Amino acid sequence: MASAKTTTLTFRIEPELKEALRTAAHREHRSISNMVEVLIRNYCGRHDIAIPEKGQLSSQDQTHPDHGH
């Protein structure tokens, strides 16, 4: 079974928020990275932000994922 392609995301966060994330992940029996993914998907769902299907990102999106923000 082939694994899905993933990308690395590195960011800084306040220690208190990191601990809250750790607690949330533990309570949901998830890894921290999976908990972040769930939170992002939930946010996008609540705010009508489409998440492209796997393999549907344009080459520009992959080169400049934050579009300068």
N, C-alpha and C positions, 0 to 999 in steps of 0.2 A: 504494500500500500504506500503510495507516494505521499509525502508530507506536504502541507500547504506552504507556499512561500510566505515568509514574514520579513519585516523590516525592523531595524533597530531604532528606538526612540530614546534619546537621552535628554533628561531635563532636571533642573534643580527644583526642590520643593522644600517648604518649611518642615522641620522635624516633626512638628505636631500633626501636620497633614499626612506625612508619611506613616506615622503611628496609627492614625485613624484609618488609612488605607489598609494597613496591615491587619488591623482589627476587623474591618469589613471583610477582607479576603478570608480571614480565619473563620469568621462566622458563617460564610457562604461556602466553606470548604473549597476555596479557589486559590490559585496562585495569585501573586500580586499583579503580574502582567495580565492574566485573564480577568481579574477584577477591574483593571483599568479599561480593558476592552469592553466589558459589560457596561461600565459607567458611560463610556463614549457612545456605545450603541443606544443606550437608554436616552441620553441627552439628544442625540440626533433624531431619534424617534419622536420625542416630545416636541422638538423644534422644527420638524419637517425638513430635516437635512438628509438628502439621499446619500446612501453609502453605495458606491459602485460595486458591481459584482466583481468577484475575483478575476483578475486578468483584464479588466475593463479600463484601467487607468491609462491616460494618454502618456506618451513619453515625456511631455513637459511636466505633468503632474508627478512623475517619478523622479525627474531631475530636480525640480523645485517644489517639494511637497508643501512648504508653508507659504509659497507665493510671496515671500518677502515680509511676512507678518511676524 
